[in-house]
Amino acid sequence: MPSTASQLERSLRGLQISDSQETSPEVQWVPSEYSSDESQYVLVRPPRVPCGNRWLFGFPIVKKELWDMGTIAFHQIWPDKTLPDHPNYIIMNSLTFVQASLSLHLCTMARAKVVGDTKNIPSECMSSGEVLLLVLWRDTESETTCPTASQVYSLEKKLKRLPGWWVEVPRF
């Protein structure tokens, strides 16, 4: 039976992918400098962008997908409870439910610039050269808040698309 470390390494090799954007950095995982557990891997932060905006790590998403995942997460967290019959309830709480069900440190939405090829981004996620993202980490966050490879892989399976690094578009 293969060891947990070798299973993790095989899984991580599959996650070392690019989001197919010509100028976006590749998604890479490296062992954590701050963990004594050798199996703890973290994302490699991309170099700062010249404009000074943050890099966001996450998935292109459609709001309906988030609401569907929020409903599933609600039932995972409270299997014996009934989802309140109020449409705004799931809209307002989906991010919290997804964050709690996957034990993520950060789970938010943001808009980011689309750079390069858009073939892996569903058109519903895009508007005026921007993409709607489910953000799991920012390049300014501590390494301790980085999502794990298994958390990222879980969302990758649910959304059927790859994560990537994106340049934040601040809202002023």
Residue pairs with C-beta under 8 A, 6 or more apart in sequence:
4 39
5 38
5 39
8 39
8 41
8 149
11 149
11 150
11 153
12 29
12 41
12 149
14 153
15 27
15 29
15 149
15 152
15 153
15 156
16 26
16 27
16 28
16 29
17 26
17 27
17 162
18 24
18 26
18 27
18 164
19 27
19 120
19 162
19 163
19 164
19 165
19 166
20 116
20 117
20 119
20 120
21 114
21 115
21 116
21 117
21 164
22 115
22 116
22 117
23 115
23 116
24 46
24 115
24 116
24 164
24 165
24 166
25 44
25 46
25 47
25 55
25 165
27 43
27 57
27 162
27 163
27 164
27 165
28 43
28 44
29 41
29 42
29 43
29 44
29 149
30 41
30 42
30 44
31 38
31 40
31 41
31 42
32 40
32 41
32 42
32 143
33 143
34 143
34 144
40 148
41 148
41 149
42 143
42 146
43 57
43 137
43 146
43 147
45 55
45 139
46 55
46 139
46 165
48 55
48 139
49 55
49 167
51 167
53 167
53 168
53 169
53 170
54 138
54 139
54 140
54 167
54 168
55 138
55 139
55 165
55 166
55 167
55 168
56 110
56 112
56 133
56 135
56 137
56 138
56 139
56 165
56 166
56 167
56 168
57 135
57 136
57 137
57 138
57 139
57 147
57 163
57 164
57 165
57 166
58 110
58 133
58 134
58 135
58 136
58 137
58 163
58 164
58 166
59 133
59 134
59 136
59 155
59 156
59 159
59 161
59 162
59 163
59 164
60 120
60 121
60 122
60 125
60 126
60 131
60 132
60 133
60 134
60 161
61 109
61 125
61 132
61 133
61 134
61 159
62 122
62 124
62 125
62 132
63 132
65 159
66 94
66 95
66 98
66 109
66 134
67 90
67 91
67 94
69 94
69 97
69 98
69 158
70 90
70 93
70 94
70 95
70 97
70 98
71 83
71 90
71 94
71 97
72 101
73 94
73 97
73 98
73 100
73 101
73 102
74 81
74 83
74 90
74 93
74 97
75 83
76 101
77 97
77 100
77 101
83 89
83 90
95 107
95 108
95 109
96 107
98 104
98 107
98 134
99 106
99 107
102 151
102 154
102 155
103 151
104 136
104 147
104 151
105 137
105 141
105 144
105 145
105 146
105 147
106 135
106 136
106 137
106 138
106 141
106 145
106 147
107 134
107 135
107 136
108 134
108 135
109 132
109 133
109 134
109 135
110 132
110 133
110 135
110 168
110 169
111 130
111 131
111 132
111 133
111 168
111 169
111 171
112 130
112 131
112 133
112 166
112 167
112 168
112 169
113 129
113 130
113 131
113 166
113 167
113 169
114 121
114 126
114 129
114 130
114 131
115 167
118 126
120 161
120 162
121 131
122 161
125 131
125 132
126 132
130 169
131 166
133 166
134 155
134 159
136 147
136 151
136 152
136 155
136 163
137 145
137 146
137 147
138 168
139 165
152 163
155 163
156 162
156 163
